Amino acid sequence: MRSGQLTQELSYISTIPLGTAADCIAEMQAAGMCLKGTRGRGGGVELSATCKINGLLSTALSHPRGTSLADSVREIRSLPVGAARRTHRLSENTEDGVRGVFEFMCGLSIRPLHDLGQVLDAVLHDLESGRFKAWAGGDRIWLTLQFSNHNRSAMFVLERADKKEGIYLSFGEDEAFNEDRGWVTRHTQIQLKVFERLASA
């Protein structure tokens, strides 16, 4: 996928005008967060999984005024994992819960100390390479990524629907400690289909 095609995909996925998506990609390129080709025939460049994820984060989410788009995306990417647990046969033992997460994801490229950006890069890379399909083994997979708390919190959920088992990874601030920031909450949820489109385009 090249930048022009990514722009079209992100405009469709994020339901924003094509020009707005193009501006976001241009800002990512100017900040060195998305590869940029050269002018002329054959000057295009194939984008990495990281380029695509940066493009997605820049277009799918609302970003604060007065902050550069690149800085906002970097901050979101750097959200650290705060909790990792299985969503079935939940043990009260934290160590068992964390161990269960990475047993469940064995075969994928996600690693225990990955920040949010690295997790998303790994998911998209595994989809592109066929590793995700091999891991799924024919099972129906549900994946949701939900942002809240002005993008300071994120929840990544991955489930095998037929087997009713899965995991969640929580990133960034714990919303329970931020109740004084307002009574209106906004959430942005991204589904597996988004990552599949970016991987296959």
N, C-alpha and C positions, 0 to 999 in steps of 0.2 A: 504494500500500500504506500502511495506517495501522498504528499501534503494536500494536493488538490482533492484527492479522493477522501482523505481523512476529513477535510473540511466539510464535504458533502455529507458524509456519514454522521458527523457530530451535529450538523445542522438538523438532520432528520431525528437523531436520537434525542437531542436536547430540546427539540422544538423551538429553535431560535433561528432568526434570519441567517441566510448564507453569509452575508457580509459581516455579521457579528461573529460568527464562527471563524471566518477568515481573519478577523482582527485578533481574536484570541490566539490562533495558531501563530500569527505574525509576532505577537508578544512572547510566546513561548520560544520561538526561533531566535528572537533578539536576545533573549536571556540564556541561550545555549541549552534550552530544555526540550528542544525538538529539532531534529536534523533539517538542514536546508540545502536544497540542491542549487545548482548553478544555472545561469541563463542558457538558453539554446537547446537544440535537439539533443536528447540523451543526457540532459543535465539533471534529471530528476534523481532522487535518492530514496531507497526503500527505508521506511521508518521502522524503528525498533519498537518492542513492546512498551518500553519506558516512554518513548515519544507519544505513543497512542494514549497511554494512561494520563500523561500530563495534559494532552489535548482534552481528554474526557473530563478531568477534574477542572480544567479551566472553563469549560462550557456548560457542564451539567449542574454546577453549583453556583450559588450566589456568593459574591465576594464583597468584602467591606469597601466602602468608598474611602479614598485617601491612602489605600494600600496598593502597591503594585500587584498586578495579577500574578507575576512570577513569584513574588514573595509569599503571596497567599497560598499558591499551589505548593511551594516548598514546605510551608508550615503544615499543610494538610498531610503531605507525604511523610513528614517526620513524626507524625503522631505515634507515640510508643504503645506497645501492647500493655494493657493493664490487667486483663483477665483472659484466661483461656480455659474453657470447660466443655465437656461433652453435654449434650442435651438429652440424653437418655441414660438410664441406670446411673443417675447422678450420685456421686459419692460425696459425702461431707468432707472427705479428706482432699485438701487442695492439691496435694502432690499427685494423687490418683487421677483427679480431674484433668490436670495439665498433661499427665502422661497419656491419658486416653485421647486427648486432642490429636497428638502427634502420631499415635497408633492409627487413628482414623484416617489421617491424611498421608500415611505412608505411601509413597509412590508419586506424590506431588513434590513440587520444588519449594514449597513454603517451609521455612525454618523457624525454630522457636523464638529467636531474638529479632526476627524481621520487624521493621516498622511498617506502617500501613502502606507506604509506597512500594516497598519491596514485596509485600504480600500481593498487591494488585499486579505488579509486574510479573510475578511468578505465575499467577493465575492465567494471565493473558498469554504468556510464553508457553505454558503447558497446553493451552487450547490450540495455539498455532502449531506446535510440534506434534500433536496427537497424544501427548502424554496424559492429558486430562481424560480423553476418551478411553484410553487403556485403563486408567485408574477407575473410571466409572463402571467399566465392565458390563455395559448394557443397562445398568440401573438408571431410574429417573433421578436426576440431580436437581436440587433446588439450591440456588445461591442468591442471597440478598445482601446488599451493602447499604446501610442506612446511616446518614449523617444527621446530626442534630447539634443543639447548643452552639449555633453559629459556626458550624464546622469544627468545633473544638472536641467533638466526640463522634465516634464512629463504631458501628457494630457490624461485623462480618459473620454471616451465618451460612453454613454449608451442610446440606442434608442429603441423605439417600432416602428418597420419599417412600419407596416400597418397603424398605427395611425399618423405617421409622427410627433412624438413628442419625446423629449429626453432631456438630460442634459450633461454638461461637467464639469469636475473638473480639474483645472490647478494646478500643483504642482511645487514647486521649483522656480528657477529664471525665470524672464521674459526675453525671448530671444530678445525682442526689445531693451534691454539695453546692449546686448552683441555682437553687430554687428562688433566690432573691433577685435573679436577673430578669424576671418578668413572668407574666402569666400566659403569654402567647408563645406557643412553641411551633416551630417549623421543622419539618423533616424532609429530606430528599432520599428517596430509595432507588437504588440501581439494581436491576435484575440480571440474571445470568445471560439473557438474550443480548444484552448490550455488549458483553464481553465476546459472545459468539459472533456478533456482527463485525466487531473490530478485528477478530481473529481471522475471519473468512474473507473479508473484503480485499 
